[in-house]
Amino acid sequence: MNWKKLSLISVLSLVAMIVVIPSLVVIPYISSSETTENYQTNDKDAEVDVSGSDGRVEEDPYVVSVFRSQQRKVDDVPLEKYVAGVVASEMPADFEPEALKAQALAARTYVVKHVLNGEKVPEGGQITDTVQHQVYKSEEELKKQWGEDFDWKMQKIKEAVEATQGEILTYEGNPIEPAFFSTSNGYTENAEDYWTNPIPYLKSVPSPWDEASPKFESQAIFTLEEAASKLGVSITSKGNAITNLTRTESDRVKTVTIGGKEFTGREVREALDLRSSDFTVELKGDHLVFQTEGYGHGVGMSQYGANGMAKEGKTYKEIVTYYYKGAEVTNIGSDPERVTALKREEV
């Protein structure tokens, strides 16, 4: 996902924004009997059961307009169903329930933040279904992916989403940038050490649970010619291959000189498609051998860390407030009367 610098808003504006979020984030849900040319509903999605875990039907009054990249069209997806589709696509369903709840909170916060920022999808809709924003798959797509495991996996995810319904993460009243990634190197990264600007709730914290992740360690090998081509440099001798490596607070590579040119750890990771910016490099013959620890940018919530915390008995609220320092869990739909009043004032 692309993470941008947060804009500062006055305290009163922030409070008002949280109350009015439902009217800003989504458009009213149109039932199947009220379909029009302006509300295109995916027929396969329309067949999905929206009942709660106890069998009661819960109508979601809000929808998110999602650009489906494969079908090249826009689907209006009920908000909580959208969140379930993101959780199913972004985190393994066999993770602990509290970890899935934490992921649901991040997914819901992300779409709220994105829409409030007023960003537009060139193809139409409010958000894409790709890693450009958040990966989203419909239940029909998940049935094909999971096969006979679909029922138990989807039920488990729905229960996690329902348990956090209407909740987002805020910092001083403002929806946060809920960055997340797969596996840390034992610590998360400060936002300013991977991106550009410091963000107060995206600070490095220990994440020892990640060592249990199957993605904790990896290796990538390149010939000197391959590495030079991908990095756009000329490695004229073994002596100028790798020099001047420095590290960040979380032990990821901050800067390194390759072929006489200085790169950030992020630039090397992205150019060589490494799993992490925590890497060591060894020159063996005419090859560069990269050993990495962790998987992902390292900023925000570690998914395997969240699962490890959940296994130790931590709740989803404890998980998210650990990885997002100073953030709070806020219910955006707790005062419908005030939301209705604000809608009238806007007209």
C-alpha positions in Angstrom: 0.0 0.0 0.0 1.1 3.6 -0.5 1.4 5.6 2.7 1.2 9.4 2.7 2.0 12.1 5.2 -0.9 12.8 7.5 -2.5 16.2 7.2 -3.1 18.2 10.4 -6.7 19.1 11.2 -8.0 21.1 14.2 -9.3 19.2 17.2 -12.9 20.3 16.6 -12.8 19.2 13.0 -11.3 15.9 13.9 -14.1 15.2 16.4 -16.8 16.2 13.9 -15.1 14.0 11.2 -15.3 10.9 13.3 -19.0 11.4 14.0 -19.8 12.0 10.3 -17.5 9.3 8.8 -20.3 6.9 7.7 -21.8 9.7 5.5 -18.4 10.4 4.0 -17.1 6.9 3.5 -19.9 5.2 1.8 -23.1 5.6 -0.1 -26.4 4.2 1.0 -26.8 0.5 0.2 -29.3 -0.3 -2.5 -31.1 -3.6 -2.1 -31.5 -6.0 -5.0 -35.0 -4.8 -5.6 -33.8 -1.2 -6.1 -31.0 -1.7 -8.5 -30.5 1.1 -11.1 -27.9 1.8 -13.7 -26.0 3.9 -11.1 -25.6 1.0 -8.7 -24.1 -2.0 -10.4 -24.2 -5.1 -8.2 -22.1 -8.1 -8.8 -24.6 -10.9 -9.1 -22.2 -13.5 -7.6 -21.6 -11.2 -4.6 -25.3 -10.7 -4.2 -25.7 -14.3 -3.3 -23.5 -14.1 -0.3 -25.1 -14.7 3.1 -24.9 -11.5 5.2 -26.3 -13.1 8.4 -24.4 -12.8 11.6 -22.8 -15.8 13.3 -26.0 -16.5 15.3 -28.1 -16.6 12.2 -29.7 -13.1 12.5 -29.7 -10.9 9.4 -27.8 -7.7 9.7 -28.3 -5.2 6.9 -25.2 -3.1 6.3 -26.4 0.5 5.5 -23.2 1.5 3.8 -21.2 0.3 0.8 -17.8 0.8 -0.7 -17.4 1.2 -4.5 -14.5 -1.2 -5.4 -12.9 -1.2 -8.8 -12.5 -4.9 -9.7 -9.2 -5.0 -11.6 -9.8 -8.3 -13.4 -13.4 -7.7 -14.4 -12.7 -4.0 -15.2 -15.9 -2.8 -13.4 -17.0 -1.3 -10.2 -18.8 -3.3 -7.5 -20.7 -1.6 -4.7 -19.9 -3.9 -1.7 -21.5 -3.5 1.8 -18.8 -2.1 4.1 -18.5 -5.0 6.5 -18.5 -7.5 3.7 -15.7 -5.5 2.0 -13.7 -5.7 5.3 -14.3 -9.5 5.4 -13.0 -9.8 1.8 -9.9 -7.9 2.6 -9.1 -9.9 5.8 -9.6 -13.1 3.9 -7.2 -11.9 1.2 -4.6 -10.3 3.4 -4.2 -12.7 6.4 -4.3 -16.5 6.6 -7.7 -17.7 7.9 -6.0 -20.2 10.2 -4.6 -17.3 12.3 -5.9 -16.8 15.8 -9.3 -15.0 16.0 -7.8 -12.0 17.9 -5.3 -11.5 15.1 -8.0 -11.6 12.5 -9.9 -9.0 14.5 -6.8 -6.8 14.5 -6.6 -7.2 10.8 -10.3 -6.3 10.4 -9.7 -3.1 12.3 -6.7 -2.2 10.1 -8.7 -3.0 6.9 -11.7 -0.9 8.0 -9.5 2.0 9.1 -7.7 2.0 5.8 -10.8 2.4 3.6 -12.1 5.1 5.9 -8.9 7.0 5.7 -8.6 6.5 2.0 -12.0 7.8 1.2 -11.7 10.7 3.6 -8.6 11.8 1.8 -10.7 12.2 -1.3 -8.5 10.1 -3.5 -10.0 8.9 -6.8 -9.5 5.7 -8.7 -8.9 6.6 -12.4 -11.0 3.6 -13.5 -14.0 4.6 -11.3 -15.0 3.7 -7.8 -13.5 4.6 -4.5 -10.7 2.0 -4.1 -9.1 -0.8 -6.1 -8.9 -4.5 -5.1 -5.1 -4.7 -5.5 -2.0 -4.1 -3.4 -2.2 -0.5 -4.7 -4.7 -0.2 -1.8 -5.9 -3.4 -0.1 -6.3 -6.8 -1.7 -10.1 -7.7 -1.9 -11.6 -10.9 -3.1 -15.3 -11.7 -3.4 -16.7 -14.8 -1.7 -17.1 -16.4 -5.1 -13.4 -15.9 -5.7 -12.6 -17.2 -2.3 -14.7 -20.3 -2.9 -12.5 -21.1 -5.9 -9.4 -20.4 -4.0 -10.2 -22.3 -0.8 -12.4 -25.1 -2.1 -13.8 -27.4 0.6 -12.2 -25.2 3.3 -14.3 -22.2 2.3 -17.1 -22.6 4.8 -15.0 -22.8 8.0 -12.6 -20.2 6.9 -15.2 -17.6 5.8 -17.2 -18.2 9.0 -14.2 -17.6 11.2 -13.4 -14.4 9.3 -17.0 -13.2 9.4 -17.1 -13.7 13.2 -13.9 -11.6 13.6 -15.3 -8.8 11.4 -18.6 -8.8 13.2 -16.8 -8.6 16.6 -15.2 -5.3 15.5 -18.1 -3.9 13.5 -17.9 -0.2 13.1 -14.6 0.2 14.8 -11.6 2.0 13.4 -8.2 3.2 14.8 -7.7 6.8 15.5 -4.9 9.0 16.7 -6.0 12.3 18.4 -9.4 11.8 16.7 -7.9 11.2 13.2 -8.1 7.9 11.4 -4.6 6.5 11.2 -2.5 5.1 8.4 -2.8 1.4 9.5 0.3 0.1 7.8 0.8 -3.7 8.2 3.1 -6.3 6.8 3.8 -10.0 7.1 6.9 -10.7 9.2 9.4 -8.5 11.1 13.0 -9.1 11.8 12.3 -9.0 15.5 11.4 -5.3 15.5 9.1 -3.1 13.5 10.5 -0.1 11.6 10.1 3.7 12.3 8.0 5.2 9.5 10.7 7.8 8.8 13.3 5.1 8.3 11.4 3.4 5.5 9.3 6.2 4.0 10.0 10.0 4.3 8.2 11.5 7.3 7.9 10.5 11.0 4.4 9.4 12.1 3.9 9.4 15.8 2.1 6.1 16.1 4.3 4.2 13.6 7.4 3.7 15.8 9.7 0.8 16.2 8.7 -1.8 18.8 10.0 -5.3 19.6 8.2 -8.1 17.8 9.9 -11.4 19.0 7.0 -13.6 17.9 7.9 -13.3 14.2 10.8 -15.7 14.5 8.2 -18.5 14.3 7.1 -17.2 10.9 7.9 -19.5 7.9 8.9 -16.3 6.1 11.4 -15.1 8.7 14.5 -16.0 6.8 15.2 -16.1 3.0 18.1 -15.9 0.5 18.5 -14.4 -2.9 21.5 -14.8 -5.2 22.4 -12.6 -8.1 25.4 -12.5 -10.5 27.3 -9.3 -10.3 26.0 -8.5 -13.8 22.4 -9.1 -12.8 22.7 -7.0 -9.6 24.4 -4.2 -11.5 21.7 -4.2 -14.2 18.8 -4.1 -11.7 20.4 -1.3 -9.7 21.5 0.7 -12.7 25.2 0.7 -11.7 28.5 -0.6 -13.0 30.4 -3.0 -10.7 33.9 -2.7 -12.1 35.6 -4.7 -9.4 34.9 -6.8 -6.4 36.3 -4.0 -4.3 33.4 -1.6 -5.2 30.6 -4.2 -5.0 29.4 -3.5 -1.5 30.7 -0.8 0.9 29.6 1.6 3.6 26.6 -0.3 4.9 24.7 1.5 7.8 21.6 0.4 9.7 18.5 1.8 11.2 17.3 1.5 14.8 15.5 -1.7 13.9 18.7 -3.2 12.3 17.4 -2.8 8.8 19.7 -1.4 6.1 19.6 2.4 6.2 22.2 3.0 3.4 24.6 1.0 1.4 27.0 1.8 -1.5 26.9 -0.7 -4.4 29.0 -0.1 -7.5 30.1 3.3 -6.2 26.5 4.5 -5.8 24.7 5.0 -2.5 21.2 3.4 -2.0 18.7 3.2 0.8 17.9 -0.2 2.1 14.4 0.3 0.7 15.8 1.1 -2.8 17.9 -2.1 -2.8 15.0 -4.2 -1.5 12.6 -2.9 -4.2 15.2 -3.1 -7.1 16.2 -6.7 -6.3 12.7 -7.7 -5.0 14.1 -8.8 -1.6 11.7 -9.9 1.1 13.1 -7.3 3.6 15.4 -4.3 3.9 17.2 -6.2 6.7 19.8 -8.0 4.7 23.4 -9.0 4.7 25.4 -9.3 1.6 28.3 -11.6 0.8 30.4 -11.7 -2.3 31.0 -15.3 -3.5 32.9 -15.5 -6.7 31.0 -13.5 -9.2 27.8 -13.7 -7.2 26.2 -11.5 -4.5 24.3 -13.6 -1.9 21.7 -11.7 0.1 20.4 -13.1 3.4 17.2 -11.4 4.6 15.2 -11.5 7.8 11.6 -10.5 7.8 9.1 -10.1 5.0 7.6 -6.7 4.1 8.4 -3.0 4.7 8.4 -3.5 8.5 6.2 -0.5 9.4 3.2 -0.8 11.6 1.5 -4.1 12.5 3.3 -7.4 11.9 0.8 -10.0 11.0 2.8 -12.9 12.4 3.6 -10.8 15.4 -0.1 -10.2 15.9 -0.8 -13.9 15.7 2.0 -14.6 18.2 0.5 -12.1 20.6 -3.0 -13.7 20.1 -1.6 -17.1 21.0 -0.3 -15.6 24.2 -3.8 -14.5 25.1 -3.7 -10.8 24.0 -6.9 -9.3 22.7 -7.2 -7.5 19.4 -7.3 -4.1 21.1 -4.1 -4.9 23.0 -2.5 -6.0 19.7 -3.3 -2.9 17.7 -2.5 -0.5 20.5 0.9 -2.2 20.8 1.8 -1.9 17.2 0.2 1.5 16.7 1.5 3.5 19.6 -1.0 6.0 21.1 -3.8 4.9 18.8 -7.3 4.3 20.1 -10.2 2.1 19.0 -13.1 4.3 18.0 -16.6 3.2 17.0 -17.8 5.3 14.1 -21.4 4.3 14.3 -22.1 4.7 18.0 -24.3 7.8 17.7 -26.6 7.5 14.7 -28.8 10.5 15.8 -25.9 12.9 15.6 -24.8 11.4 12.2 -28.4 12.0 10.9 -28.3 15.6 12.2 -24.9 16.2 10.6 -26.2 14.8 7.3 -29.1 17.3 7.3 -26.7 20.2 8.1 -24.6 19.3 5.1 -27.5 19.4 2.6 
